[in-house]
Amino acid sequence: MEVTELAEAATDRDAGVGLAAVAALRTLLEELEAMHVSNARAQGWSWEQIADALGVRRQTAHRKHAHRTRG
């Protein structure tokens, strides 16, 4: 399912359809976040810069993503 279809399904009045779409969107967002954090680290961004961009604390960003990146 495409992102626009997932977003539309997330507003479905059928709770099963809506919840499945929310779960799929959450997975997609996690994958996108991981990809962009890896890109940011490869471009020399600090954990502080990444955390600021994500709206979280540095420790939170590091704890969540450090195992996926070098450095």
Backbone as a printed PyTorch tensor [residue, N CA C, xyz], in Angstrom:
tensor([[[  0.8420,  -1.1670,   0.0000],
         [  0.0000,   0.0000,   0.0000],
         [  0.8980,   1.2450,   0.0000]],

        [[  0.5120,   2.2520,  -0.7680],
         [  1.2690,   3.4990,  -0.8250],
         [  0.9940,   4.3670,   0.3990]],

        [[  1.8610,   5.3190,   0.6440],
         [  1.7400,   6.1850,   1.8130],
         [  0.4020,   6.9120,   1.8260]],

        [[ -0.0030,   7.4270,   0.6800],
         [ -1.2750,   8.1560,   0.6410],
         [ -2.4440,   7.2280,   0.9540]],

        [[ -2.3530,   5.9920,   0.5080],
         [ -3.4030,   5.0160,   0.8180],
         [ -3.3970,   4.6770,   2.3040]],

        [[ -2.2190,   4.5550,   2.8850],
         [ -2.1210,   4.2940,   4.3180],
         [ -2.6950,   5.4420,   5.1270]],

        [[ -2.3760,   6.6660,   4.7180],
         [ -2.8900,   7.8310,   5.4290],
         [ -4.4070,   7.8790,   5.3440]],

        [[ -4.9460,   7.5630,   4.1990],
         [ -6.4080,   7.5330,   4.0500],
         [ -7.0100,   6.4100,   4.8920]],

        [[ -6.3880,   5.2500,   4.8710],
         [ -6.8870,   4.1210,   5.6590],
         [ -6.8350,   4.4130,   7.1570]],

        [[ -5.8690,   5.2360,   7.5760],
         [ -5.7340,   5.5740,   8.9960],
         [ -6.9400,   6.3470,   9.5130]],

        [[ -7.6960,   6.9560,   8.6260],
         [ -8.8960,   7.6950,   9.0320],
         [-10.1740,   6.8930,   8.8250]],

        [[-10.0420,   5.6430,   8.4290],
         [-11.2090,   4.7840,   8.1960],
         [-12.0030,   4.5900,   9.4910]],

        [[-13.2970,   4.5680,   9.3820],
         [-14.1460,   4.3800,  10.5670],
         [-14.0630,   2.9440,  11.0980]],

        [[-13.6220,   2.0180,  10.2660],
         [-13.4210,   0.6350,  10.7060],
         [-12.1390,   0.5950,  11.5350]],

        [[-12.2730,   0.2920,  12.8150],
         [-11.1130,   0.3160,  13.7140],
         [-10.0060,  -0.6250,  13.2560]],

        [[-10.3540,  -1.7700,  12.7250],
         [ -9.3360,  -2.7200,  12.2620],
         [ -8.5150,  -2.1590,  11.1230]],

        [[ -9.1790,  -1.5270,  10.1770],
         [ -8.4890,  -0.9140,   9.0370],
         [ -7.6150,   0.2420,   9.5260]],

        [[ -8.1840,   1.0990,  10.3730],
         [ -7.4450,   2.2540,  10.8800],
         [ -6.2220,   1.8590,  11.6810]],

        [[ -6.3770,   0.9070,  12.5770],
         [ -5.2470,   0.4930,  13.4160],
         [ -4.1560,  -0.1860,  12.5960]],

        [[ -4.5350,  -0.9850,  11.6180],
         [ -3.5340,  -1.6180,  10.7520],
         [ -2.7590,  -0.5620,   9.9750]],

        [[ -3.4670,   0.4670,   9.5160],
         [ -2.7940,   1.5450,   8.7910],
         [ -1.8550,   2.3140,   9.7050]],

        [[ -2.2860,   2.5980,  10.9190],
         [ -1.4260,   3.2970,  11.8810],
         [ -0.1610,   2.4800,  12.1440]],

        [[ -0.2970,   1.1880,  12.3190],
         [  0.8700,   0.3300,  12.5600],
         [  1.8220,   0.3630,  11.3640]],

        [[  1.2800,   0.3070,  10.1570],
         [  2.1160,   0.3410,   8.9560],
         [  2.8090,   1.7000,   8.8240]],

        [[  2.0910,   2.7830,   9.1180],
         [  2.7010,   4.1090,   9.0740],
         [  3.8000,   4.2500,  10.1160]],

        [[  3.5820,   3.7010,  11.3030],
         [  4.5990,   3.7520,  12.3620],
         [  5.8710,   3.0390,  11.9020]],

        [[  5.7250,   1.8800,  11.2830],
         [  6.8760,   1.1390,  10.7770],
         [  7.6160,   1.9500,   9.7240]],

        [[  6.8560,   2.5420,   8.8120],
         [  7.4620,   3.3640,   7.7650],
         [  8.2160,   4.5520,   8.3630]],

        [[  7.6160,   5.2220,   9.3330],
         [  8.2750,   6.3610,   9.9770],
         [  9.5680,   5.9480,  10.6810]],

        [[  9.5440,   4.8020,  11.3420],
         [ 10.7570,   4.3130,  12.0180],
         [ 11.8660,   4.0460,  11.0030]],

        [[ 11.5080,   3.4650,   9.8560],
         [ 12.4930,   3.1900,   8.8090],
         [ 13.0570,   4.4910,   8.2380]],

        [[ 12.1750,   5.4610,   8.0020],
         [ 12.6190,   6.7590,   7.4860],
         [ 13.5250,   7.4740,   8.4840]],

        [[ 13.1540,   7.4370,   9.7540],
         [ 13.9740,   8.0740,  10.7810],
         [ 15.3610,   7.4370,  10.8200]],

        [[ 15.4140,   6.1250,  10.8220],
         [ 16.7030,   5.4280,  10.8680],
         [ 17.5560,   5.7870,   9.6590]],

        [[ 16.9520,   5.8500,   8.4860],
         [ 17.6880,   6.1800,   7.2720],
         [ 18.2530,   7.5970,   7.3510]],

        [[ 17.4370,   8.5430,   7.8100],
         [ 17.9010,   9.9220,   7.8700],
         [ 18.9170,  10.1420,   8.9790]],

        [[ 18.8020,   9.4290,  10.0730],
         [ 19.8220,   9.5250,  11.1250],
         [ 21.1490,   8.9800,  10.5980]],

        [[ 21.1030,   7.8640,   9.9070],
         [ 22.3320,   7.3110,   9.3240],
         [ 22.9480,   8.2910,   8.3360]],

        [[ 22.1120,   8.9020,   7.4960],
         [ 22.6170,   9.8980,   6.5440],
         [ 23.2310,  11.0890,   7.2720]],

        [[ 22.5580,  11.5610,   8.3120],
         [ 23.0720,  12.7010,   9.0660],
         [ 24.4180,  12.3730,   9.6980]],

        [[ 24.5410,  11.1970,  10.2840],
         [ 25.8190,  10.8100,  10.9020],
         [ 26.9110,  10.7090,   9.8380]],

        [[ 26.5670,  10.1550,   8.6590],
         [ 27.5510,  10.0420,   7.5800],
         [ 27.9910,  11.4190,   7.0910]],

        [[ 27.1190,  12.4320,   7.2490],
         [ 27.4470,  13.7970,   6.8450],
         [ 28.1090,  14.5890,   7.9730]],

        [[ 28.3850,  13.9290,   9.0900],
         [ 29.1090,  14.5670,  10.1760],
         [ 28.2540,  15.2510,  11.2230]],

        [[ 26.9580,  15.0330,  11.1890],
         [ 26.0930,  15.6360,  12.2080],
         [ 26.4080,  15.0380,  13.5710]],

        [[ 26.3260,  15.8640,  14.5930],
         [ 26.4820,  15.3920,  15.9670],
         [ 25.1610,  14.7960,  16.4450]],

        [[ 25.2450,  14.0380,  17.5320],
         [ 24.0180,  13.5020,  18.1270],
         [ 23.1340,  14.6390,  18.6260]],

        [[ 23.7480,  15.7290,  19.0610],
         [ 22.9910,  16.8970,  19.5250],
         [ 22.1810,  17.5040,  18.3810]],

        [[ 22.7960,  17.6430,  17.2100],
         [ 22.0980,  18.1960,  16.0470],
         [ 20.9400,  17.2920,  15.6240]],

        [[ 21.1950,  16.0010,  15.6130],
         [ 20.1520,  15.0370,  15.2300],
         [ 19.0000,  15.1000,  16.2230]],

        [[ 19.3330,  15.1110,  17.4980],
         [ 18.3010,  15.1720,  18.5320],
         [ 17.4690,  16.4360,  18.3960]],

        [[ 18.1160,  17.5740,  18.1490],
         [ 17.3880,  18.8260,  17.9710],
         [ 16.4210,  18.7350,  16.7980]],

        [[ 16.8850,  18.1470,  15.6950],
         [ 16.0370,  18.0160,  14.5050],
         [ 14.8380,  17.1010,  14.7680]],

        [[ 15.0420,  16.0900,  15.6020],
         [ 13.9690,  15.1390,  15.9190],
         [ 13.0950,  15.6050,  17.0750]],

        [[ 13.5420,  16.6230,  17.7830],
         [ 12.7780,  17.1150,  18.9210],
         [ 12.8620,  16.2280,  20.1430]],

        [[ 14.0360,  15.5770,  20.3040],
         [ 14.2600,  14.6990,  21.4580],
         [ 15.5880,  15.0800,  22.1060]],

        [[ 15.8900,  14.4540,  23.2330],
         [ 17.1720,  14.6770,  23.9040],
         [ 18.2730,  13.8970,  23.1860]],

        [[ 19.5040,  14.4020,  23.3230],
         [ 20.6420,  13.7400,  22.6680],
         [ 20.7490,  12.2830,  23.0750]],

        [[ 20.5840,  12.0250,  24.3660],
         [ 20.7070,  10.6610,  24.8750],
         [ 19.6450,   9.7460,  24.2480]],

        [[ 18.4570,  10.2730,  24.0390],
         [ 17.3860,   9.4790,  23.4470],
         [ 17.7320,   9.1000,  22.0140]],

        [[ 18.1920,  10.0610,  21.2330],
         [ 18.5660,   9.7850,  19.8450],
         [ 19.7270,   8.7920,  19.7910]],

        [[ 20.7170,   9.0050,  20.6310],
         [ 21.8780,   8.1170,  20.6390],
         [ 21.4860,   6.7010,  21.0320]],

        [[ 20.7090,   6.5720,  22.0900],
         [ 20.2880,   5.2560,  22.5710],
         [ 19.5090,   4.5010,  21.4890]],

        [[ 18.6670,   5.2150,  20.7730],
         [ 17.8130,   4.5770,  19.7730],
         [ 18.5710,   4.1960,  18.5040]],

        [[ 19.5670,   4.9980,  18.1190],
         [ 20.1570,   4.8240,  16.7910],
         [ 21.6520,   4.4840,  16.7580]],

        [[ 22.3600,   4.6070,  17.8600],
         [ 23.8170,   4.4340,  17.8210],
         [ 24.2320,   3.0610,  17.3000]],

        [[ 23.4580,   2.0410,  17.5780],
         [ 23.8340,   0.6920,  17.1460],
         [ 23.7580,   0.5280,  15.6230]],

        [[ 23.0720,   1.4440,  14.9470],
         [ 22.9180,   1.3570,  13.4910],
         [ 23.9710,   2.1660,  12.7400]],

        [[ 24.6830,   3.0040,  13.4600],
         [ 25.6040,   3.9200,  12.7990],
         [ 27.0250,   3.7050,  13.2890]],

        [[ 27.9400,   4.2510,  12.5260],
         [ 29.3440,   4.2350,  12.9400],
         [ 29.6420,   5.5420,  13.6260]],

        [[ 30.0130,   5.4890,  14.8930],
         [ 30.4430,   6.6960,  15.5890],
         [ 29.4160,   7.4410,  16.3420]]])
